[in-house]
Amino acid sequence: MALTRQHPEAVIAAGCSDLVAQFREGLEPEVLISIQRIRELRAISNEDGLLRIGSLVSHAEGSRSPEILSSVPALAAAWGSIATVRIRYRGTLGGNLLARRYRYEMPVILSALGAQMQFQGGDIAALPVSSLWDPDPGNVGILTAVTIDTPSLLWFGYERSMRPLSTVSLTVRKNPQAGLTVTAVCGSEYRQPFVLSHTAEATAITELDPAFVGEVLAAQLPDEAGDYSGSIDYRRHLVGVLCRRLLAEATGNQRKGSQP
Ligand SMILES: Cc1cc2nc3c(=O)[nH]c(=O)nc-3n(C[C@H](O)[C@H](O)[C@H](O)COP(=O)(O)OP(=O)(O)OC[C@H]3O[C@@H](n4cnc5c(N)ncnc54)[C@H](O)[C@@H]3O)c2cc1C
């Protein structure tokens, strides 16, 4: 961490699977700091319902972690479904997020889960994953871990069958006072992820109407979510279908994170 304060312009290297592409794209860093051997960044824990995943955890490790499998099994399944075998062993959680590429999937998956990024060695201590594309937050230093609050989480699922056009990550959470909040994050290779949300008075997931909630969520997609590969009308239709599909699974199967 002292090194990052000394060299705020330094580029951080984790698994280097994306960095190689960045070098080809013209990146020529003067200082490169490798964090590969910092063992603490590989830890995964779940204390009092706060799931903490170290930034150096690879896609393969994340998909097999006992802590994740026992608390949010569908997160492990979603994580294990991305990339290729070789990249799953090489690529890390931190690299997937901090590469800040629209086509990468962990920002979509983790934003719906309300995940927070924890940093050290920069000007910022924590940021929600959903803020990845906000205006430049300055020197963030090293991403050390991602945390997810699990006690209020009733259901999580991820749909990537229409990738690269559209992906949807969806959670249902119990509100502190009453009701349920459904959060869907719509991703695509061509546009930044969009967070869509609906609060229902329902007391149980089975009371949610998948068609109605899917339509309400999809209608929130802003016009700029359209692009040359799909008009906004088509994208809203697609997101509505994917949300409805996930909610149909959620209402039919209430176990936490049960959708693979
Ligand atoms: C062939 C191929 C297929 C792929 N398919 C998919 C796919 O289907 N879905 C998908 O989501 N992704 C996919 N990816 C992307 C892959 O998941 C990422 O390349 C990988 O997660 C990046 O991790 P890394 O450790 O190699 O990052 P690096 O290459 O080391 O770093 C990437 C960026 O993140 C920064 N960084 C890394 N770690 C930290 C940290 N702890 N703190 C601060 N900054 C950090 C680096 O400075 C750099 O800018 C694919 C990649 C390839 C090459």
The ligand as an SDF file (V2000), in Angstrom:
LIG
                    3D

 53 58  0  0  0  0  0  0  0  0999 V2000
  -10.1900  -14.8750  -23.9370 C   0  0  0  0  0  0  0  0  0  0  0  0
  -10.9040  -14.1310  -22.8180 C   0  0  0  0  0  0  0  0  0  0  0  0
  -12.2370  -14.3940  -22.5660 C   0  0  0  0  0  0  0  0  0  0  0  0
  -12.9060  -13.7110  -21.5490 C   0  0  0  0  0  0  0  0  0  0  0  0
  -14.2300  -13.9660  -21.3420 N   0  0  0  0  0  0  0  0  0  0  0  0
  -14.8810  -13.2900  -20.3660 C   0  0  0  0  0  0  0  0  0  0  0  0
  -16.2660  -13.5280  -20.1160 C   0  0  0  0  0  0  0  0  0  0  0  0
  -16.9420  -14.3400  -20.7760 O   0  0  0  0  0  0  0  0  0  0  0  0
  -16.8530  -12.8140  -19.1080 N   0  0  0  0  0  0  0  0  0  0  0  0
  -16.1570  -11.9190  -18.3580 C   0  0  0  0  0  0  0  0  0  0  0  0
  -16.7270  -11.3070  -17.4600 O   0  0  0  0  0  0  0  0  0  0  0  0
  -14.8580  -11.6880  -18.5590 N   0  0  0  0  0  0  0  0  0  0  0  0
  -14.2080  -12.3410  -19.5370 C   0  0  0  0  0  0  0  0  0  0  0  0
  -12.8920  -12.0920  -19.7530 N   0  0  0  0  0  0  0  0  0  0  0  0
  -12.2180  -11.0700  -18.9330 C   0  0  0  0  0  0  0  0  0  0  0  0
  -11.5110  -11.6790  -17.7120 C   0  0  0  0  0  0  0  0  0  0  0  0
  -12.4730  -12.0760  -16.7800 O   0  0  0  0  0  0  0  0  0  0  0  0
  -10.6080  -10.5850  -17.1500 C   0  0  0  0  0  0  0  0  0  0  0  0
   -9.5610  -10.4110  -18.0900 O   0  0  0  0  0  0  0  0  0  0  0  0
  -10.0090  -10.9310  -15.7980 C   0  0  0  0  0  0  0  0  0  0  0  0
  -10.9750  -11.0470  -14.7960 O   0  0  0  0  0  0  0  0  0  0  0  0
   -9.0540   -9.8280  -15.3840 C   0  0  0  0  0  0  0  0  0  0  0  0
   -8.4160  -10.2340  -14.2060 O   0  0  0  0  0  0  0  0  0  0  0  0
   -6.8400  -10.1330  -14.0940 P   0  0  0  0  0  0  0  0  0  0  0  0
   -6.5010  -10.5250  -12.7050 O   0  0  0  0  0  0  0  0  0  0  0  0
   -6.1510  -10.8770  -15.1810 O   0  0  0  0  0  0  0  0  0  0  0  0
   -6.6650   -8.5630  -14.2810 O   0  0  0  0  0  0  0  0  0  0  0  0
   -5.3990   -7.7590  -14.8000 P   0  0  0  0  0  0  0  0  0  0  0  0
   -5.2250   -7.9610  -16.2560 O   0  0  0  0  0  0  0  0  0  0  0  0
   -4.2170   -8.0170  -13.9320 O   0  0  0  0  0  0  0  0  0  0  0  0
   -5.9260   -6.2850  -14.5060 O   0  0  0  0  0  0  0  0  0  0  0  0
   -7.0320   -5.7350  -15.2140 C   0  0  0  0  0  0  0  0  0  0  0  0
   -7.2140   -4.2670  -14.7870 C   0  0  0  0  0  0  0  0  0  0  0  0
   -7.6260   -4.1930  -13.4370 O   0  0  0  0  0  0  0  0  0  0  0  0
   -6.6880   -3.4760  -12.6430 C   0  0  0  0  0  0  0  0  0  0  0  0
   -6.5910   -4.2140  -11.3790 N   0  0  0  0  0  0  0  0  0  0  0  0
   -6.5450   -5.5640  -11.2410 C   0  0  0  0  0  0  0  0  0  0  0  0
   -6.5990   -5.9060   -9.9490 N   0  0  0  0  0  0  0  0  0  0  0  0
   -6.6650   -4.7440   -9.2590 C   0  0  0  0  0  0  0  0  0  0  0  0
   -6.7520   -4.4400   -7.8700 C   0  0  0  0  0  0  0  0  0  0  0  0
   -6.8190   -5.4010   -6.9220 N   0  0  0  0  0  0  0  0  0  0  0  0
   -6.8000   -3.1510   -7.4940 N   0  0  0  0  0  0  0  0  0  0  0  0
   -6.7550   -2.1590   -8.4220 C   0  0  0  0  0  0  0  0  0  0  0  0
   -6.6910   -2.3750   -9.7540 N   0  0  0  0  0  0  0  0  0  0  0  0
   -6.6570   -3.6630  -10.1670 C   0  0  0  0  0  0  0  0  0  0  0  0
   -5.3990   -3.4790  -13.4360 C   0  0  0  0  0  0  0  0  0  0  0  0
   -4.5900   -2.3580  -13.1200 O   0  0  0  0  0  0  0  0  0  0  0  0
   -5.9220   -3.4530  -14.8610 C   0  0  0  0  0  0  0  0  0  0  0  0
   -6.2720   -2.1380  -15.2340 O   0  0  0  0  0  0  0  0  0  0  0  0
  -12.2030  -12.7470  -20.7610 C   0  0  0  0  0  0  0  0  0  0  0  0
  -10.8510  -12.4910  -21.0100 C   0  0  0  0  0  0  0  0  0  0  0  0
  -10.1950  -13.1570  -22.0380 C   0  0  0  0  0  0  0  0  0  0  0  0
   -8.7430  -12.8360  -22.2880 C   0  0  0  0  0  0  0  0  0  0  0  0
  1  2  1  0
  2  3  1  0
  2 52  2  0
  3  4  2  0
  4  5  1  0
  4 50  1  0
  5  6  2  0
  6  7  1  0
  6 13  1  0
  7  8  2  0
  7  9  1  0
  9 10  1  0
 10 11  2  0
 10 12  1  0
 12 13  2  0
 13 14  1  0
 14 15  1  0
 14 50  1  0
 15 16  1  0
 16 17  1  0
 16 18  1  0
 18 19  1  0
 18 20  1  0
 20 21  1  0
 20 22  1  0
 22 23  1  0
 23 24  1  0
 24 25  2  0
 24 26  1  0
 24 27  1  0
 27 28  1  0
 28 29  2  0
 28 30  1  0
 28 31  1  0
 31 32  1  0
 32 33  1  0
 33 34  1  0
 33 48  1  0
 34 35  1  0
 35 36  1  0
 35 46  1  0
 36 37  1  0
 36 45  1  0
 37 38  2  0
 38 39  1  0
 39 40  1  0
 39 45  2  0
 40 41  1  0
 40 42  2  0
 42 43  1  0
 43 44  2  0
 44 45  1  0
 46 47  1  0
 46 48  1  0
 48 49  1  0
 50 51  2  0
 51 52  1  0
 52 53  1  0
M  END
$$$$
